[in-house]
């Protein structure tokens, strides 16, 4: 039976380091709110459905583990930059089509079927950014996202090993069409450098605006702020 066998997560949202083995027949996640249940399911979605493959790199600010970002800020360098790795080990019937595409030896301790997602700073692409990084700024636009099978092949969803349906009943976006129009208009109106500068400036402006409020933390794990993924941009004529 084709199924998920285990998952190992490093640096993704709540999980600085996490490992879980899946039951062969049924898995039920139980836990309090904000304990990481949805994050675990999202991690599987990131691997199998290549979530965030075409999303703007600024989303990484929401995906990196907060403790990893704090460690980088305390000792900023290329070596301490935050990264994400999600290793999804699979159990596949070797008689099925394309299964050899997923089989290989990932390292000396891991052999079998699987897919690995890596999100890390591209040192070649980001050559010359040392001073910016050492100043404590994470260069999100210079990160690379890759999906590789244990065989070393580039994973594409067209060769998904089995069906996977992710249903999130907690989120209903009534502005999808409007957001899509605005995104298309933005992309077609400005070149890459101007879009990157505008997005970085807007994100930093939001963070600074909330920092200036000097609101005390709600508790040791929560602060009052804004979810950058849910910010809606509007446009209109200028008088």
C-alpha positions, 0 to 999 in steps of 0.5 A: 500500500502506498502511504506516508511512512515518516516526516522530518521537519527542520526550521518550518514555522513551529517546528525547529526540529520534529520527527514523526512516524505515521501509522499504516492505516489511520492517523489522528492528530490531537492537540490544543490550538496552536500546537502545530497540527495544521503546520504538520499537514501544511508541511506535507502539502509543501512537499507533495503539492509543491506549495509556495513553488511560485509564491513570492519569496517574501512569504518566507518571513512567515515560514521560517522558525522564529527561534532560528530567526532569533539565533541568526539575529544574535549572530548574523552570518551566512552560516546562521541564516535560517533554512527549511528542510522537510523530508517525507519518507514514503512506502511505495509498491515497487510494481507501480509506475514511476516508483523507481523515480523516488527510490534511492539512498539519501544518506548513509542512514536513509535509503528507500522512497522519499521526497525532500524539500529544501529552502536555503540561501543560494550563496551563488545567487546572493554573492556579495550580500555578506555586509547586508547579512551581517547587518542582520537582514535575511535576504529572502529574495536570494533563497532557493526552493527545491524538491528532490526525490531520494533518487536525486531526481527533481520532483514534479507534481505530475509524478505525484506518488499518490493522491493527496487532498488538503482541506482547510475548513478554517479559511474562506477567502472571499477576496480571491478574484480581487486579489488575483486581479491586483496581483496581475496588475502589479506584475504587469505594471512594474519590472522585477527590481521595482516590485521587489523593492516595493514589496520589501519596503511595504513589509518592513513598513508594516513591521515598523508600524507595529513595533512603534506601538510598543504593545507588550506581548500577550504571553511568552508565545504570542504578540499582537501583529499582522498576518502579512499573507492576509493583507489586501492591497487596493488600487484606484485613480489618483486625483 
